[in-house]
Amino acid sequence: MTDHAVGNEAAEHEELLRLPSLPPFDPADPVESAIISSLAGSWPRRAVVKRPEPDLDELFDPEKADYPAALIPFHDHDLFAELDDPVRRRILAWAWIAYNKNVMDVEQYVVNPGFRLLSQDAFGTGLGDTLTVATMQAMVDEQYHTLMHLNASALTRRRRAWDLPERRLPYGPTVRRHHAAVDAAGTPREAALVSLAFTTVAETSISSYLGLMAEDEDVQPVNRATVVLHRRDEYCHSSIAGELLKLVFERLDGDDRRVLLTGLADGLEAFRSNDFATWAAVLDHENVPGADTIVADAAHDAGRQRLVQDCSAIRRLCDDLGVTDEVPYEWS
């Protein structure tokens, strides 16, 4: 590479690093840099990189699994072990598509609605310019995260040449339970408090969900880099969400506080759980023999009902508020 080319590449990395809403990344990591460059180039308002977008297809390793087999709740079930390797590989690809769909759905239908309520001062807290800007910035970040995961799913479908349509999958537990809880709220204010509770759980706990794949170097490098980049942003979002909840909570009366704390418990139960409805849809789509038995056996095993084990961030938040014992949730 010529000195001129090296200089141009360094300048482009500096341009990317200055974009305020892109996840922080390591310019020396070719996979992370490619994802970020592609992301910037796909968003016309922020497409400051002038060279052609990097080809993520070249970074795709067809020999690596798309998702960690150990995260499948029935990975050691006898009927699953009997499946041919090509079928198991398709199920791992489906798992990655479902993982991305869940992230995108949580961002769009749980997180951003709560942030929108805060940005509109729905709780009468008077956030002021600094916190309002931080809230709006987080909402922009979530759109980038959605695009990152959509790109990753599209890459998997393209490189595997498999039809893995998200439309065949249901919403995940967090979105389903969020919708049900908001619909069941007695008043618009209660609905807003429930929405804020679910947003807080999601934003303080999603790092643990992303961490399920972040450390596994045996999976597809583009997939791993996608969750690593997303996770870096979420550390900041967790702090923002926690501080915003504290600000709102201080101004609530007893009844409103009970609604909010019940919403936190409801959100925790949903966010931590394995999504057996999605697994049933995947195995049904693949015509897996004994699918009902495989899913039922896993669903009835108490040790497999939770996917996310660490939600300590929300507990620390409740400890700070002095309300841990008031949250109707069995802490572990």
C-alpha positions in Angstrom: 0.0 0.0 0.0 1.4 3.4 -0.9 1.9 6.2 1.6 -0.9 8.1 -0.1 -3.3 5.2 0.2 -2.3 4.7 3.9 -2.9 8.4 4.5 -6.3 8.3 2.8 -7.3 5.2 4.9 -6.2 6.9 8.1 -8.2 10.0 7.2 -11.3 7.9 6.6 -10.9 6.1 9.9 -10.7 9.6 11.6 -13.9 10.7 9.8 -15.7 7.6 11.0 -14.5 8.0 14.6 -15.9 11.6 14.6 -19.4 10.4 13.7 -21.3 11.0 17.0 -23.8 8.2 16.7 -21.8 5.3 15.4 -20.7 2.7 17.9 -17.0 3.0 19.0 -14.8 0.5 17.1 -11.2 -0.6 16.6 -9.8 0.8 13.3 -7.2 -2.0 13.4 -9.8 -4.7 13.3 -10.8 -5.3 9.7 -14.2 -6.8 10.5 -15.3 -4.0 12.9 -14.0 -1.4 10.5 -15.9 -3.0 7.6 -19.1 -3.1 9.5 -18.9 0.5 10.5 -17.9 1.7 7.1 -20.8 -0.2 5.5 -23.1 1.2 8.2 -22.0 4.8 7.5 -22.3 4.3 3.7 -25.8 2.9 4.1 -27.1 6.0 5.9 -27.0 8.8 3.3 -27.1 11.7 5.8 -23.9 10.4 7.4 -22.2 8.8 4.4 -18.9 10.8 4.7 -16.7 7.9 3.5 -16.2 8.4 -0.3 -14.6 5.1 -1.3 -16.8 2.1 -2.2 -18.4 0.3 0.7 -16.3 -2.7 1.9 -17.5 -6.1 0.8 -18.7 -7.8 4.0 -19.1 -11.0 1.9 -15.3 -11.3 1.8 -15.2 -11.4 5.6 -17.8 -14.1 5.8 -16.3 -17.5 6.8 -18.7 -20.2 5.5 -17.0 -22.9 7.6 -17.9 -21.2 10.9 -21.3 -21.6 12.6 -23.6 -18.6 12.6 -24.6 -19.0 16.3 -23.2 -20.8 19.3 -24.7 -24.3 19.5 -24.5 -24.2 23.3 -27.1 -21.4 23.5 -29.7 -23.5 21.9 -31.8 -24.8 24.8 -32.1 -28.3 23.3 -28.6 -28.5 21.9 -28.0 -31.8 23.9 -31.4 -33.3 23.3 -31.2 -36.8 21.7 -33.6 -36.0 18.9 -31.7 -32.9 18.0 -28.3 -34.7 18.1 -29.7 -37.2 15.6 -30.3 -34.6 13.0 -28.0 -34.5 9.9 -25.3 -31.9 10.1 -26.7 -29.7 7.3 -30.0 -29.4 9.2 -28.3 -28.5 12.4 -26.3 -25.8 10.5 -29.5 -24.3 9.1 -31.0 -24.2 12.6 -27.9 -22.4 13.8 -28.4 -19.9 10.9 -32.0 -19.5 11.9 -30.9 -18.9 15.5 -28.8 -16.0 14.4 -31.7 -14.6 12.3 -34.0 -14.9 15.3 -31.3 -13.3 17.6 -31.1 -10.3 15.3 -34.9 -10.1 15.0 -35.3 -10.0 18.7 -32.7 -7.3 19.1 -34.3 -5.2 16.3 -37.8 -5.7 17.7 -36.8 -4.8 21.3 -35.1 -1.6 20.0 -38.0 -0.6 17.8 -41.0 -1.7 19.9 -39.7 -1.5 23.5 -36.7 0.8 23.8 -37.5 3.7 21.5 -41.1 4.1 22.6 -39.9 4.6 26.2 -37.2 7.0 25.1 -39.7 8.9 23.0 -42.0 9.3 26.1 -39.0 10.7 28.0 -38.0 13.1 25.2 -41.6 14.4 25.1 -41.5 14.9 28.9 -44.5 12.6 29.4 -43.7 12.3 33.1 -43.4 16.0 33.8 -39.8 15.8 34.9 -38.4 18.7 32.9 -35.3 16.9 31.6 -33.6 20.0 30.3 -31.5 20.3 27.2 -28.6 18.0 28.3 -30.8 15.0 29.2 -33.2 15.5 26.3 -30.3 15.6 23.8 -28.9 12.4 25.4 -32.3 10.7 25.1 -32.6 11.7 21.5 -29.1 10.6 20.8 -29.8 7.2 22.2 -32.8 6.9 19.9 -30.6 7.6 16.9 -28.1 5.0 18.2 -30.9 2.4 18.3 -31.6 3.0 14.6 -28.0 2.3 13.8 -28.1 -0.9 15.9 -31.2 -2.0 14.0 -29.4 -1.4 10.8 -26.4 -3.3 12.0 -28.4 -6.4 12.8 -30.5 -6.2 9.7 -27.3 -6.0 7.6 -25.9 -9.1 9.5 -29.1 -11.1 8.8 -29.1 -10.1 5.1 -25.4 -11.2 4.8 -26.2 -14.6 6.3 -29.1 -15.2 3.9 -27.0 -14.0 1.0 -23.9 -16.1 1.7 -25.8 -19.2 2.8 -28.3 -18.9 -0.1 -31.0 -20.0 2.3 -34.5 -18.6 2.7 -34.6 -17.6 6.3 -37.4 -14.9 6.5 -38.0 -13.1 9.7 -41.7 -13.0 8.9 -41.9 -16.7 9.8 -40.9 -15.9 13.4 -43.0 -14.4 16.2 -42.1 -11.5 18.4 -39.8 -12.4 21.2 -41.0 -12.6 24.9 -40.0 -9.0 25.8 -42.0 -7.5 22.9 -45.0 -9.8 23.5 -45.1 -9.2 27.2 -44.6 -5.4 26.7 -47.5 -5.2 24.3 -49.7 -7.2 26.7 -48.7 -5.1 29.7 -49.3 -1.8 27.9 -52.6 -3.0 26.6 -53.7 -4.1 30.1 -52.9 -0.7 31.7 -55.9 1.0 33.1 -54.9 4.6 32.0 -52.5 6.2 29.5 -50.3 7.2 32.4 -50.0 3.6 33.7 -49.3 2.5 30.1 -46.5 5.1 29.9 -45.0 3.9 33.2 -45.1 0.3 32.1 -43.4 1.3 28.9 -40.7 3.1 30.8 -40.1 0.1 33.0 -39.6 -2.2 30.0 -37.3 0.3 28.3 -35.2 0.5 31.5 -35.0 -3.3 31.8 -34.0 -3.7 28.2 -31.4 -0.9 28.1 -29.8 -2.0 31.4 -29.8 -5.7 30.5 -29.2 -6.0 26.8 -25.4 -5.9 27.3 -25.8 -9.3 29.0 -27.8 -10.6 26.1 -25.3 -9.4 23.6 -22.5 -10.8 25.8 -23.8 -14.3 25.1 -22.0 -14.1 21.7 -19.4 -11.4 22.2 -16.8 -13.7 23.6 -17.2 -16.7 21.4 -14.5 -16.6 18.7 -15.7 -19.8 17.2 -18.7 -18.2 15.6 -19.0 -16.3 12.3 -16.6 -13.2 12.7 -19.1 -10.7 11.2 -21.7 -11.9 13.6 -19.5 -11.6 16.6 -18.2 -8.2 15.6 -21.8 -7.0 15.2 -22.7 -7.8 18.8 -19.4 -6.5 20.1 -19.9 -3.1 18.4 -23.5 -2.9 19.6 -22.6 -3.9 23.1 -20.1 -1.0 23.5 -22.8 1.5 22.8 -25.1 -0.2 25.3 -22.8 0.4 28.3 -23.5 4.1 27.8 -27.2 3.6 27.2 -27.5 1.6 30.4 -26.2 4.6 32.5 -28.5 7.0 30.6 -31.6 4.8 31.1 -30.8 4.3 34.8 -30.4 8.0 35.5 -33.6 8.9 33.6 -35.5 6.3 35.6 -34.2 7.7 38.9 -35.2 11.2 37.8 -38.7 10.1 37.0 -39.1 7.8 40.1 -38.3 10.7 42.5 -41.3 12.6 41.2 -43.8 9.7 41.4 -46.4 9.1 44.1 -47.0 5.7 45.8 -49.5 4.4 43.2 -47.3 5.3 40.2 -44.3 3.8 41.9 -46.1 0.5 42.3 -47.0 0.4 38.7 -43.4 1.2 37.7 -41.9 -1.5 40.0 -44.4 -4.1 38.8 -43.4 -3.2 35.3 -39.7 -3.8 36.1 -40.5 -7.2 37.4 -42.6 -8.1 34.4 -39.9 -6.9 32.1 -37.2 -8.9 33.9 -39.2 -12.1 33.6 -39.7 -11.5 29.9 -36.2 -10.4 29.1 -34.4 -13.3 30.7 -36.5 -16.1 29.3 -35.7 -18.4 26.4 -38.0 -17.9 23.5 -39.6 -21.3 23.0 -42.3 -19.9 20.6 -39.5 -18.9 18.2 -37.7 -22.2 18.5 -41.0 -24.0 17.8 -41.4 -21.9 14.6 -37.9 -22.6 13.5 -38.2 -26.4 13.9 -41.6 -26.4 12.3 -40.2 -24.5 9.3 -37.4 -27.0 8.9 -39.8 -30.0 9.3 -37.7 -31.4 12.1 -39.0 -34.8 13.3 -40.1 -34.7 16.9 -40.0 -30.9 17.0 -42.9 -30.7 19.5 -41.1 -33.1 21.9 -37.8 -31.3 21.6 -39.3 -27.9 22.4 -41.6 -29.2 25.1 -38.8 -31.1 26.9 -36.6 -28.0 27.0 -39.5 -25.7 28.0 -40.4 -27.9 31.0 -36.8 -28.0 32.2 -36.5 -25.3 34.8 -32.8 -25.0 34.1 -33.3 -24.1 30.5 -36.1 -21.5 30.9 -33.7 -18.6 31.2 -31.3 -17.5 28.5 -30.0 -14.3 30.1 -28.5 -15.1 33.5 -27.1 -11.7 34.5 -29.5 -8.8 35.1 -27.5 -7.4 37.9 -27.6 -3.9 36.5 -31.3 -3.5 37.1 -30.9 -4.8 40.6 -28.1 -2.3 41.3 -30.5 0.4 40.1 -33.2 -0.8 42.4 -30.7 -0.9 45.3 -29.8 2.7 44.5 -33.4 3.7 44.7 -33.9 1.6 47.9 -36.8 -0.3 46.4 -35.3 -3.8 45.7 -37.6 -5.5 48.2 -40.6 -3.7 46.8 -40.1 -5.1 43.3 -42.3 -8.2 42.9 -39.5 -10.3 41.5 -37.6 -13.3 42.8 -34.0 -12.0 42.7 -31.3 -14.6 42.1 
